[in-house]
Amino acid sequence: MVARIGGGAATGERATVRAVALIEFRGVSKAFGPKVVYRSLDLDIERGESITIIGGSGQGKSVMLKMLIGLLPVDGGSIRFDGQEVVGLSERQMSHVRRRVGMLFQGSALFDSLSVRENVAYGLREHLKMDEAAINERVHDSLSRVGLPGIEDMWPADLSGGMKKRVGLARAIAVRPEVLLYDEPTTGLDPINTTRINRLILELKSQLNVTSVVVTHDMHSANAVSDRIAMIHDGLTIFSGTPDEIKLSEDPRVRDFIQGNAPLVDDTETLLRVGG
């Protein structure tokens, strides 16, 4: 079997035939009341690649990740993970998928009442049968991989924004996932910490042989970490291609986004949609 990149209308500006993807979105629809986020989302994510999902605020980039791991239900369509349909799975069945996926949440989502050690160990205790010595070793290894060895006894309140992101990433990789999801990993970080996170995304992909899915509106980060970039707009995937290819796009929606071209006059509906 073969599948086109992005599937159907999501192929952007090229049509390439590849093996069946690790993750497949087909005709996915999602709305929150009257607000339609996805009309018919088609996107393939290949095993081992680093793909960045870009698009304006309110376009549903984070919603896509949450639908993949079952945190949000879909209204229609299909999502397949390694050939398995995940739409409609029970919570117990979904837990087997989540064990294979690690996620760095926007804002890191650390538990304030838990130490760094217990935050990083959380997924190990939830999903894996490991003794305390093995858990401590895995926590130390995970923190070392993100450049923070020896901070196990610190608390989230003691950490800077950049350190919280890295502890969140250590928690995500502690379970040794096959896929890492990054939800706005560099938002709120200074340029130095942004570079650190970008470097970690590349290093962890290489060291752990993971598939990386990055959601961002930061084009510098997108270009730095991506094998491929897909753009979401108005409920559809309108582009899928390499960082070099997106720079050559003639689609005005793509061009305006990557160049930061704002209209001289915004209509009220647009401002309300993107929070402007």
C-alpha positions as CSV (number, residue, x, y, z in Angstrom):
1,M,0.0,0.0,0.0
2,V,1.1,3.6,-0.6
3,A,-0.1,6.9,0.6
4,R,0.5,10.4,-0.7
5,I,2.1,13.0,1.5
6,G,-0.7,14.7,3.3
7,G,-3.3,12.6,1.5
8,G,-5.7,14.1,-1.1
9,A,-5.9,17.9,-0.9
10,A,-3.1,17.9,1.7
11,T,-0.3,17.3,-0.8
12,G,0.5,21.0,-1.1
13,E,2.7,21.6,-4.1
14,R,4.0,18.1,-4.9
15,A,2.7,14.6,-5.1
16,T,5.2,12.0,-3.8
17,V,4.4,8.3,-3.2
18,R,5.7,6.8,0.0
19,A,5.0,3.7,2.2
20,V,2.0,3.8,4.5
21,A,2.6,6.5,7.1
22,L,3.0,5.9,10.9
23,I,0.3,8.4,11.6
24,E,-2.6,9.1,9.2
25,F,-5.3,11.8,9.4
26,R,-8.1,11.2,6.9
27,G,-11.1,13.6,6.5
28,V,-10.9,14.6,10.1
29,S,-13.5,17.2,11.2
30,K,-13.7,19.0,14.5
31,A,-15.8,21.9,15.8
32,F,-16.4,23.6,19.2
33,G,-20.0,24.7,19.0
34,P,-20.3,27.0,16.0
35,K,-16.5,27.3,15.6
36,V,-15.3,24.9,13.0
37,V,-11.7,24.0,13.5
38,Y,-11.2,21.2,10.9
39,R,-13.4,20.6,7.9
40,S,-11.5,17.7,6.4
41,L,-8.0,17.3,7.7
42,D,-5.7,15.1,5.7
43,L,-2.1,14.6,6.8
44,D,0.5,11.8,6.8
45,I,3.4,11.6,9.3
46,E,6.2,9.3,8.3
47,R,8.0,7.0,10.8
48,G,11.3,8.6,11.9
49,E,10.8,12.1,10.4
50,S,10.6,15.5,12.1
51,I,7.6,17.3,10.9
52,T,6.5,20.8,12.0
53,I,2.9,21.9,11.9
54,I,2.5,25.6,11.3
55,G,-0.4,27.9,11.0
56,G,-1.9,31.0,12.6
57,S,-3.4,31.3,16.1
58,G,-6.7,29.5,16.4
59,Q,-6.1,27.2,13.4
60,G,-6.2,24.0,15.6
61,K,-2.6,22.9,15.6
62,S,-2.7,21.9,19.3
63,V,-6.1,20.4,18.8
64,M,-4.6,18.0,16.2
65,L,-2.1,16.6,18.8
66,K,-4.8,16.2,21.4
67,M,-7.1,14.3,19.0
68,L,-4.2,12.0,18.1
69,I,-3.7,10.9,21.7
70,G,-7.4,10.8,22.6
71,L,-7.6,13.9,24.8
72,L,-10.2,15.4,22.4
73,P,-12.8,13.4,20.4
74,V,-13.1,13.9,16.7
75,D,-16.4,14.7,15.1
76,G,-15.7,12.7,11.9
77,G,-13.0,11.1,9.9
78,S,-10.2,8.7,10.7
79,I,-7.0,8.8,12.6
80,R,-4.7,5.8,12.4
81,F,-1.5,5.1,14.4
82,D,0.8,2.4,13.1
83,G,-2.1,1.0,11.1
84,Q,-4.6,1.0,14.0
85,E,-7.7,3.1,14.0
86,V,-7.7,5.2,17.2
87,V,-11.0,7.0,16.7
88,G,-13.5,5.4,19.0
89,L,-11.0,3.5,21.2
90,S,-11.9,3.0,24.8
91,E,-9.8,4.7,27.5
92,R,-8.1,1.4,28.2
93,Q,-7.4,0.7,24.6
94,M,-6.1,4.3,24.1
95,S,-3.6,3.9,27.0
96,H,-1.7,1.4,24.8
97,V,-1.3,4.1,22.1
98,R,-0.3,6.7,24.7
99,R,2.5,4.5,26.0
100,R,4.1,4.9,22.6
101,V,3.8,8.7,22.5
102,G,5.4,11.3,24.7
103,M,4.2,14.9,24.7
104,L,5.7,18.2,25.8
105,F,2.7,20.3,26.6
106,Q,2.4,24.0,26.1
107,G,3.5,25.6,29.4
108,S,5.2,22.3,30.3
109,A,2.3,21.2,32.6
110,L,4.5,20.2,35.5
111,F,2.8,19.2,38.8
112,D,3.6,21.9,41.3
113,S,3.1,19.6,44.2
114,L,5.6,17.0,42.9
115,S,9.4,17.3,42.9
116,V,11.3,17.2,39.6
117,R,12.1,13.5,40.3
118,E,8.4,12.6,40.7
119,N,7.3,14.7,37.7
120,V,9.8,12.9,35.5
121,A,8.9,9.5,37.0
122,Y,5.1,10.1,36.6
123,G,4.7,8.3,33.3
124,L,7.0,5.4,34.5
125,R,4.8,4.8,37.5
126,E,1.6,5.1,35.4
127,H,2.5,2.9,32.5
128,L,5.6,0.7,33.3
129,K,6.4,-1.9,35.9
130,M,9.8,-0.7,37.2
131,D,11.4,-0.9,40.6
132,E,12.5,2.2,42.4
133,A,16.2,1.8,41.5
134,A,15.3,1.5,37.8
135,I,13.0,4.5,38.0
136,N,15.7,6.6,39.6
137,E,18.2,5.6,37.0
138,R,15.7,6.4,34.2
139,V,14.9,9.8,35.8
140,H,18.6,10.6,36.0
141,D,19.2,9.5,32.5
142,S,16.3,11.6,31.1
143,L,17.3,14.7,33.0
144,S,20.9,14.3,31.7
145,R,19.7,14.0,28.1
146,V,18.1,17.4,28.4
147,G,21.1,19.0,30.1
148,L,19.8,19.1,33.7
149,P,21.5,16.3,35.7
150,G,21.3,16.4,39.4
151,I,18.1,18.5,39.9
152,E,15.9,15.7,41.0
153,D,15.2,17.2,44.4
154,M,14.2,20.6,43.1
155,W,10.6,21.8,42.7
156,P,8.9,23.4,39.7
157,A,8.6,26.7,41.6
158,D,12.4,26.8,41.7
159,L,12.9,26.5,38.0
160,S,13.1,29.1,35.2
161,G,10.8,28.9,32.2
162,G,13.5,27.2,30.1
163,M,14.2,24.6,32.8
164,K,10.5,23.8,33.1
165,K,10.4,23.1,29.4
166,R,13.3,20.8,29.7
167,V,12.0,19.0,32.7
168,G,8.7,18.5,30.8
169,L,10.7,17.1,27.9
170,A,12.6,14.8,30.3
171,R,9.2,13.5,31.5
172,A,8.1,12.9,27.9
173,I,11.2,10.9,27.0
174,A,11.4,8.9,30.2
175,V,8.9,6.3,28.9
176,R,11.1,5.9,25.8
177,P,8.3,6.8,23.3
178,E,8.3,6.1,19.6
179,V,6.8,9.5,18.9
180,L,7.4,12.9,20.6
181,L,4.8,15.6,20.3
182,Y,5.9,19.2,21.0
183,D,3.2,21.7,21.6
184,E,4.6,25.2,21.1
185,P,8.0,24.2,22.7
186,T,9.7,27.6,22.4
187,T,6.8,29.9,23.3
188,G,7.8,32.3,26.0
189,L,11.5,31.5,25.8
190,D,14.4,33.9,25.2
191,P,16.5,33.3,22.1
192,I,19.2,31.3,23.9
193,N,16.7,28.9,25.5
194,T,14.9,28.7,22.1
195,T,18.1,27.5,20.5
196,R,18.6,25.0,23.4
197,I,15.2,23.5,22.8
198,N,15.6,23.3,19.0
199,R,18.9,21.6,19.5
200,L,17.3,19.1,22.0
201,I,14.6,18.3,19.5
202,L,17.2,17.3,16.9
203,E,19.4,15.5,19.4
204,L,16.6,13.4,20.9
205,K,15.4,12.4,17.4
206,S,18.8,11.1,16.7
207,Q,19.6,9.5,20.1
208,L,16.2,7.9,20.7
209,N,15.2,7.3,17.0
210,V,11.8,8.9,17.5
211,T,9.3,10.5,15.2
212,S,9.0,14.2,16.1
213,V,5.8,16.3,15.6
214,V,6.3,19.9,16.4
215,V,3.5,22.5,16.6
216,T,4.7,26.1,16.4
217,H,4.2,29.5,14.7
218,D,7.9,30.2,15.1
219,M,9.3,29.9,11.6
220,H,12.9,30.1,12.8
221,S,12.3,26.9,14.9
222,A,10.4,25.3,12.1
223,N,13.2,25.7,9.7
224,A,15.8,24.5,12.3
225,V,14.2,21.2,13.3
226,S,12.1,20.0,10.4
227,D,12.5,17.5,7.6
228,R,9.1,18.6,6.5
229,I,6.7,21.4,7.2
230,A,2.9,21.2,6.9
231,M,0.6,24.3,7.1
232,I,-2.9,24.3,8.4
233,H,-5.3,27.0,7.3
234,D,-9.1,27.2,7.5
235,G,-9.6,23.6,8.5
236,L,-7.4,22.1,5.9
237,T,-3.8,21.2,5.2
238,I,-2.8,23.6,2.5
239,F,0.9,22.8,2.2
240,S,3.3,19.9,2.8
241,G,7.0,20.1,1.8
242,T,10.6,20.6,2.9
243,P,11.8,23.9,4.5
244,D,13.4,24.8,1.2
245,E,10.2,24.1,-0.7
246,I,8.0,26.2,1.5
247,K,10.2,29.2,0.9
248,L,9.3,28.9,-2.8
249,S,5.6,28.5,-2.3
250,E,3.4,30.7,-4.5
251,D,0.4,30.3,-2.4
252,P,-0.3,33.7,-0.9
253,R,-1.6,32.2,2.4
254,V,1.7,30.3,2.8
255,R,3.8,33.2,1.7
256,D,2.1,35.7,4.0
257,F,2.5,33.5,7.0
258,I,6.2,32.7,6.6
259,Q,7.0,36.3,5.8
260,G,4.8,37.7,8.5
261,N,2.7,39.9,6.1
262,A,-0.3,41.2,7.9
263,P,-3.2,42.8,6.0
264,L,-3.4,46.6,6.3
265,V,-7.0,46.4,7.5
266,D,-8.3,43.4,9.5
267,D,-12.0,42.6,9.6
268,T,-13.6,42.0,13.0
269,E,-14.2,38.3,12.4
270,T,-10.6,37.6,11.7
271,L,-9.4,39.5,14.8
272,L,-11.8,37.5,17.0
273,R,-10.7,34.2,15.5
274,V,-7.0,34.8,16.0
275,G,-7.1,36.8,19.2
276,G,-5.8,39.9,17.6
